[in-house]
Amino acid sequence: MISILVYSKKEALFLIYSFNYAEFWGESVFKDIRFGEAVSFYWTHFHKKADFSKVKFEGDASFIETIFAQEIEFEKATFEKITIFDGCKFNKQASFFRIRLIKDLRFIDIECNSIINANFLETPIENARFQNIKWQRDGGGEDARYKIPQEDDTSKLMAVAEFYRQMKRKNKEEYHETDTSLWHFAEKETQLKYLIKPLLPISFRSIFILLYKIFSFRFIFLLLYKIFSGYGESPRRALIWLFILITVPFLVLAAPLLPSFIAHADLAVFKNTLTSWMYYLPLTKSDIDSPTWLETLLRLTSKLFITIQSVLFGFALRNKFRR
């Protein structure tokens, strides 16, 4: 059934469009159409491609249990009122590229095999709401994160990272802390992937640019951030590295003296080693009058690394309890 109802109220024209239960067997083109006050697509089935690009929805728009069997385009569409996609199925790609949102755009109860076909790149999603959405997950344990298919296209990595960043901020504002963690990990992984992506075609210039990015501060920072704390999301990893950084100076100092300690069981050797080790820890001051410059440098380096790792551990632990 397709019905178009027109009525007037106080000399203003209101158009209400209903495409409920309709089945579109051919390609559907709504491009550049301006809908009036409201439009509904309840249990509507699009068997072929549907094109809503540059459509202007001036009223509420409702897509309830709508099935899009082929591609669906909403590129540069404008949604001025509340728009709802509830229980819809996107069997092929659904493009929401550069849509314009005035009020809420809501996606409700969309299954994973449908939402992965939706493309939200370069779309401001501040006014979009995602309720009970089963996003695709990647990895496991402390490396678990969300992932959208567009991430596999290396030419779109920065746009993907920006989408992840927006989703992280949105979930943080809505106090969905677990999802915030998963989007945060996805954002940092994509930024790291962007810095090491190969530049085609391979040439001396592309190799130079790749090496430049790999040895840049940003790449090194992200890589170390991941290794030492899982981007601030893994207190266990941060604690393990903190333990390693604390114990390594002691092992280095004790190794040369170990044969003497075993041969004579001299506790003074162990005591002296323990005293020397304490000077490699933060908040301790050396009582040696003139340590060598190398020893001073090693002590300062050890104190700096342990202090930084302690901060990372505290940050990751806070995130763990919060999320």
SEDRENDREN-219373 format. One line per field, with one value per residue: y, z, x of N, C-alpha, C in turn; residue in one letter. Coordinates in steps of 0.2 Angstrom, whole numbers. Layout:
% residues N
nc2 <- c(Y,...)
nc3 <- c(Z,...)
nc1 <- c(X,...)
cac2 <- c(Y,...)
cac3 <- c(Z,...)
cac1 <- c(X,...)
cc2 <- c(Y,...)
cc3 <- c(Z,...)
cc1 <- c(X,...)
rest <- c(a,...)
//
This chain:
% residues 323
nc2 <- c(-6,11,27,44,57,73,87,102,115,128,136,131,120,102,87,70,56,39,23,11,-7,-8,-15,-13,-18,-15,-4,10,27,41,52,69,73,82,78,81,84,72,55,37,21,7,-10,-11,-16,-16,-22,-20,-8,6,24,37,49,66,69,78,77,84,82,70,54,37,22,6,-10,-11,-18,-18,-25,-23,-11,4,22,36,47,63,67,76,77,84,82,70,55,37,22,6,-10,-13,-20,-21,-28,-26,-13,1,18,32,43,59,64,76,81,88,85,71,56,40,23,7,-8,-15,-29,-37,-42,-33,-20,-19,-16,-3,13,26,36,52,58,68,63,67,70,57,42,26,12,-3,-9,-21,-21,-26,-35,-36,-46,-52,-53,-42,-35,-33,-25,-14,-15,-9,-13,-4,-1,-9,-4,4,17,24,26,36,43,33,32,44,42,32,39,49,40,35,47,49,38,40,51,47,38,25,15,3,1,13,10,0,7,17,9,4,16,20,9,10,23,19,9,17,25,16,11,5,15,17,19,9,17,27,38,35,25,33,41,32,27,39,41,30,32,43,54,52,39,31,35,30,16,12,16,7,-5,-4,-2,-6,5,12,4,-8,-13,-25,-28,-16,-17,-28,-23,-13,-20,-27,-16,-12,-22,-26,-17,-21,-35,-33,-27,-37,-48,-49,-51,-62,-75,-73,-72,-84,-93,-88,-85,-73,-61,-47,-44,-45,-36,-24,-24,-22,-10,-2,-4,3,16,17,18,28,43,42,47,48,43,43,51,54,48,39,47,39,30,39,43,31,29,40,38,26,30,39,31,21,30,35,23,19,29,26,14,17,25,16,7,15,17,4,1,10,7)
nc3 <- c(0,-4,1,-1,9,10,19,26,39,48,37,34,25,26,23,23,21,18,16,20,22,9,-7,-16,-31,-41,-45,-34,-34,-25,-26,-22,-18,-8,7,16,31,38,36,33,33,36,38,25,10,0,-14,-24,-28,-18,-18,-9,-9,-6,-2,7,23,30,40,53,51,48,48,50,54,41,25,16,3,-7,-11,-2,-3,6,4,8,12,21,38,46,57,70,66,63,63,65,69,56,41,33,19,10,6,15,14,23,20,23,28,34,50,60,70,81,75,75,78,81,88,78,69,70,57,49,53,50,37,36,32,39,37,37,43,53,69,81,84,82,88,95,99,107,98,89,87,76,83,87,89,106,124,132,121,114,103,94,77,60,43,34,38,33,21,16,12,18,32,41,41,46,59,64,65,74,85,87,91,102,111,111,117,130,134,136,146,144,148,145,131,128,130,121,109,110,110,97,90,93,88,74,71,73,63,52,52,48,36,19,6,-10,-28,-25,-21,-20,-14,-7,1,9,16,23,32,38,45,53,62,68,82,85,81,88,101,101,99,110,120,118,120,134,141,135,128,139,144,150,165,170,161,162,175,175,167,175,186,180,176,189,194,186,187,199,196,187,195,204,197,194,206,211,210,221,232,232,235,247,255,259,268,268,255,248,255,252,238,238,244,234,224,228,225,212,211,212,222,230,236,231,242,239,236,224,211,196,179,171,179,186,176,172,184,184,173,175,186,180,170,178,186,175,171,182,183,171,175,186,179,169,179,185,173,172,183,181,170)
nc1 <- c(4,3,1,-4,-7,-15,-18,-24,-21,-24,-21,-8,1,2,11,9,17,15,22,20,21,24,31,45,50,58,72,73,71,73,79,84,71,59,52,37,29,30,35,34,40,35,38,42,49,63,68,77,90,90,88,91,98,103,90,77,71,59,50,46,54,52,58,54,57,61,67,81,86,96,109,108,106,110,117,122,109,97,91,79,70,66,72,70,78,73,75,79,85,100,105,115,127,125,124,128,134,141,129,116,112,99,90,88,95,91,96,90,90,98,105,121,126,119,122,136,136,133,138,146,156,164,153,144,140,135,122,117,110,113,105,105,113,122,138,152,164,182,197,202,200,211,214,202,190,180,176,174,170,175,188,197,201,214,215,205,208,210,198,190,196,192,179,178,183,173,163,168,168,154,149,156,150,137,139,142,153,160,159,165,178,181,179,189,201,200,201,214,222,219,224,238,239,237,249,259,255,258,263,257,261,276,291,306,303,291,295,304,295,287,297,300,288,287,298,294,288,275,271,280,276,263,265,273,264,254,261,265,254,242,235,231,221,224,227,234,244,251,255,263,274,278,283,294,302,306,313,323,335,340,343,353,363,365,369,384,389,384,391,401,392,386,397,402,392,389,380,382,386,374,366,373,370,357,355,362,353,341,344,340,327,312,310,321,337,354,368,380,396,402,396,399,397,390,383,375,367,360,353,344,337,331,323,314,308,301,293,285,279,272,262,255,250,242,233,227,222,212,203,199,192,182,176)
cac2 <- c(0,17,32,51,61,80,91,109,117,135,138,128,113,97,81,64,50,32,18,5,-13,-8,-19,-10,-23,-12,1,15,33,46,57,76,74,85,76,86,84,65,49,31,15,2,-16,-10,-21,-14,-28,-18,-3,12,30,43,54,73,69,82,75,90,80,64,49,31,15,1,-17,-11,-23,-16,-31,-21,-5,10,28,42,52,71,68,81,75,90,80,64,49,31,15,2,-17,-13,-25,-19,-34,-24,-7,7,24,38,48,66,67,82,80,93,82,64,50,34,16,3,-16,-17,-34,-36,-43,-27,-13,-19,-14,4,18,33,40,59,60,71,58,70,69,50,38,19,8,-10,-11,-26,-19,-31,-35,-39,-47,-54,-52,-35,-32,-33,-19,-14,-14,-8,-15,1,-1,-14,0,8,24,27,24,42,44,27,34,49,39,29,45,51,35,35,53,49,33,42,56,43,34,18,15,-3,3,18,7,-3,12,20,4,4,22,20,4,13,28,16,6,23,27,11,8,6,20,14,14,9,21,29,44,32,22,38,44,27,27,45,41,25,35,49,54,50,32,28,36,25,9,11,16,0,-11,-4,-1,-7,11,14,0,-15,-13,-31,-27,-10,-19,-33,-19,-9,-25,-28,-10,-11,-28,-26,-14,-26,-41,-31,-26,-43,-53,-49,-53,-69,-81,-72,-73,-91,-96,-86,-84,-66,-57,-40,-43,-44,-29,-18,-24,-20,-3,1,-4,8,22,17,19,35,46,40,51,44,45,42,57,55,42,41,50,34,28,44,43,25,30,45,35,21,33,42,25,18,35,35,17,20,34,22,8,20,27,10,4,19,15,-3,1,14,3)
cac3 <- c(0,-4,1,1,12,11,23,28,46,49,31,32,21,29,19,27,16,21,12,25,19,1,-9,-22,-35,-46,-42,-31,-34,-22,-25,-22,-16,-2,10,20,38,41,31,36,29,41,35,18,7,-6,-17,-28,-25,-16,-18,-5,-9,-6,0,13,27,34,46,56,46,52,45,55,51,34,23,10,0,-11,-9,0,-3,10,4,8,14,27,42,51,63,72,61,67,59,70,67,49,39,27,17,6,9,17,14,26,19,24,30,39,55,63,77,83,71,80,76,86,87,72,70,68,50,45,55,47,30,36,31,43,37,36,45,60,72,87,85,81,94,93,105,107,92,90,82,75,88,84,95,112,130,133,115,111,101,89,70,55,37,30,41,29,15,19,10,23,39,45,42,51,66,66,67,81,90,88,94,109,114,112,123,136,136,138,152,142,149,142,124,127,130,115,103,111,108,90,87,93,83,67,70,72,57,47,52,45,30,13,1,-17,-29,-21,-24,-15,-10,-3,7,14,20,28,37,42,50,58,67,71,89,86,80,94,107,101,100,117,124,117,123,141,145,131,127,145,145,153,171,171,157,165,181,173,165,181,190,176,177,196,196,181,190,205,193,184,200,208,193,195,213,213,212,227,237,233,237,254,258,263,267,267,248,247,258,248,232,239,245,228,220,230,222,205,212,213,229,234,235,232,247,236,235,217,207,189,175,168,184,187,170,173,189,182,168,179,190,175,167,183,187,170,171,188,181,166,179,189,174,167,184,185,168,173,188,179,164)
cac1 <- c(0,6,-4,-1,-12,-14,-23,-22,-22,-22,-18,-2,1,6,10,10,18,15,24,20,20,25,36,48,53,63,76,69,75,69,84,82,64,58,46,34,29,31,36,35,42,34,38,43,54,66,71,83,94,86,93,88,103,101,83,76,66,57,46,49,55,52,60,52,57,62,72,85,90,102,112,104,110,107,122,120,102,95,86,77,66,68,72,71,79,71,75,80,90,104,109,121,130,120,128,125,140,140,122,116,107,96,88,90,94,91,97,88,90,101,109,128,126,116,125,142,135,132,144,145,162,163,146,144,135,134,115,114,109,113,102,105,116,127,144,156,170,188,201,199,204,213,214,196,188,175,179,170,173,179,195,201,203,219,214,200,210,210,191,188,199,188,172,179,184,166,159,171,166,147,148,158,145,131,141,143,160,163,159,170,185,182,180,196,206,199,204,222,224,218,229,244,239,238,256,263,252,262,261,258,266,282,296,311,299,286,299,306,289,285,302,299,282,289,302,291,287,268,271,284,272,257,267,274,257,250,265,266,247,236,232,228,215,226,231,238,250,255,258,269,280,281,287,300,306,308,317,329,341,342,346,359,368,366,372,391,391,381,396,404,387,385,403,404,385,390,374,384,385,366,364,375,367,350,356,363,347,336,345,337,320,310,310,327,343,360,372,387,398,404,395,401,391,385,379,370,362,356,348,339,333,327,318,310,304,297,288,280,275,267,257,251,247,236,228,224,218,206,199,197,187,177,173)
cc2 <- c(6,23,39,55,68,83,98,110,124,138,136,121,108,91,75,59,44,27,11,-1,-13,-12,-15,-16,-21,-7,7,21,38,53,65,78,77,82,81,85,77,60,43,25,9,-5,-16,-14,-18,-20,-26,-12,3,18,36,49,61,74,74,80,81,88,73,59,42,25,10,-6,-17,-15,-19,-22,-29,-15,0,16,33,48,59,72,72,78,80,88,73,58,43,25,10,-5,-18,-18,-22,-25,-32,-17,-2,13,30,43,55,68,73,81,86,91,75,60,44,27,12,-4,-18,-23,-33,-36,-37,-21,-13,-16,-6,8,24,37,47,61,62,67,61,69,62,46,30,15,1,-12,-16,-25,-25,-30,-39,-40,-50,-52,-44,-32,-32,-26,-19,-13,-13,-10,-10,2,-5,-10,5,16,28,27,31,44,39,29,39,47,36,34,47,46,34,41,52,44,36,47,53,38,26,16,9,-1,8,15,3,1,15,15,4,10,22,15,7,18,25,12,11,25,22,8,10,11,17,20,14,13,23,34,40,28,27,40,39,27,33,44,35,28,41,48,51,42,29,29,31,18,8,12,10,-5,-10,-3,-3,-1,14,10,-7,-14,-19,-30,-21,-13,-24,-29,-15,-14,-26,-22,-9,-16,-28,-23,-18,-32,-39,-30,-32,-48,-54,-52,-59,-74,-80,-74,-80,-95,-94,-85,-78,-62,-49,-39,-41,-38,-24,-18,-21,-12,1,1,1,14,23,18,26,37,44,45,47,47,45,49,59,49,44,44,45,31,33,44,37,26,35,42,30,24,36,36,22,23,35,29,17,24,30,17,11,23,21,7,8,18,8,-3,5,11,-4)
cc3 <- c(0,-4,2,3,13,14,25,36,47,43,30,29,24,25,23,22,20,15,15,21,11,0,-16,-25,-39,-42,-40,-31,-31,-22,-26,-20,-9,1,15,28,41,35,35,31,34,37,28,16,0,-9,-21,-24,-24,-15,-15,-5,-10,-5,7,17,32,40,49,51,50,47,50,52,43,31,16,8,-4,-8,-7,0,1,9,4,10,20,31,47,57,65,67,65,62,65,67,59,47,32,25,13,9,9,18,17,26,19,24,34,44,59,70,77,77,75,76,81,84,80,73,67,60,46,47,51,40,30,36,34,42,35,38,52,64,79,89,84,87,92,99,103,100,93,85,82,80,85,90,101,118,131,127,111,109,96,82,65,48,34,33,37,22,18,17,14,30,43,46,46,58,68,68,73,86,92,92,102,113,116,117,129,139,139,143,150,142,145,134,123,126,124,109,104,109,100,87,87,88,76,66,69,65,51,46,48,38,24,9,-6,-22,-25,-25,-18,-11,-5,3,12,18,25,33,41,47,55,64,70,78,90,85,86,100,107,102,107,122,124,121,131,145,141,129,133,147,149,159,172,167,159,171,180,171,171,185,187,177,184,197,192,184,195,202,190,189,203,204,194,201,215,214,219,233,238,236,245,258,263,262,266,259,246,249,254,241,233,240,238,223,222,227,215,206,213,220,233,231,236,238,245,234,228,213,200,185,172,173,186,182,170,178,188,177,171,183,186,172,172,185,182,170,177,187,176,170,182,184,171,172,185,180,169,178,186,174,165)
cc1 <- c(4,1,-1,-7,-10,-19,-20,-24,-19,-18,-11,-3,5,5,13,11,18,17,24,17,21,31,39,52,58,67,72,73,70,74,82,75,64,52,44,35,32,31,37,36,41,34,38,49,56,70,77,86,89,90,89,93,100,93,83,70,64,53,50,49,56,53,59,52,58,68,75,89,96,105,107,108,106,112,119,113,102,90,84,74,69,67,74,72,78,70,76,85,94,108,115,123,125,124,125,131,138,132,122,110,105,94,91,89,96,91,95,87,92,106,116,129,123,120,132,142,134,138,143,151,160,156,147,138,134,126,112,115,109,111,102,108,122,133,148,162,176,193,198,203,205,213,208,194,183,179,174,173,177,186,200,204,208,219,209,202,209,202,188,190,194,181,173,180,177,162,162,168,158,146,150,153,139,133,141,151,164,164,164,177,186,183,187,201,206,202,211,225,224,223,236,245,240,246,261,260,257,259,263,258,273,288,300,307,295,289,302,301,287,290,301,293,283,293,300,289,280,268,275,279,266,259,269,268,254,254,265,259,241,232,228,222,217,230,236,244,254,258,264,275,283,285,294,305,309,314,323,335,344,346,352,364,370,370,380,393,388,386,399,399,386,391,404,397,386,384,376,384,378,364,366,372,360,350,357,357,342,337,342,330,318,310,315,333,349,364,380,390,399,403,397,395,387,381,373,365,357,351,343,334,328,321,312,305,299,291,282,276,270,261,252,247,241,231,224,219,211,201,196,191,181,173,171)
rest <- c(m,i,s,i,l,v,y,s,k,k,e,a,l,f,l,i,y,s,f,n,y,a,e,f,w,g,e,s,v,f,k,d,i,r,f,g,e,a,v,s,f,y,w,t,h,f,h,k,k,a,d,f,s,k,v,k,f,e,g,d,a,s,f,i,e,t,i,f,a,q,e,i,e,f,e,k,a,t,f,e,k,i,t,i,f,d,g,c,k,f,n,k,q,a,s,f,f,r,i,r,l,i,k,d,l,r,f,i,d,i,e,c,n,s,i,i,n,a,n,f,l,e,t,p,i,e,n,a,r,f,q,n,i,k,w,q,r,d,g,g,g,e,d,a,r,y,k,i,p,q,e,d,d,t,s,k,l,m,a,v,a,e,f,y,r,q,m,k,r,k,n,k,e,e,y,h,e,t,d,t,s,l,w,h,f,a,e,k,e,t,q,l,k,y,l,i,k,p,l,l,p,i,s,f,r,s,i,f,i,l,l,y,k,i,f,s,f,r,f,i,f,l,l,l,y,k,i,f,s,g,y,g,e,s,p,r,r,a,l,i,w,l,f,i,l,i,t,v,p,f,l,v,l,a,a,p,l,l,p,s,f,i,a,h,a,d,l,a,v,f,k,n,t,l,t,s,w,m,y,y,l,p,l,t,k,s,d,i,d,s,p,t,w,l,e,t,l,l,r,l,t,s,k,l,f,i,t,i,q,s,v,l,f,g,f,a,l,r,n,k,f,r,r)
//
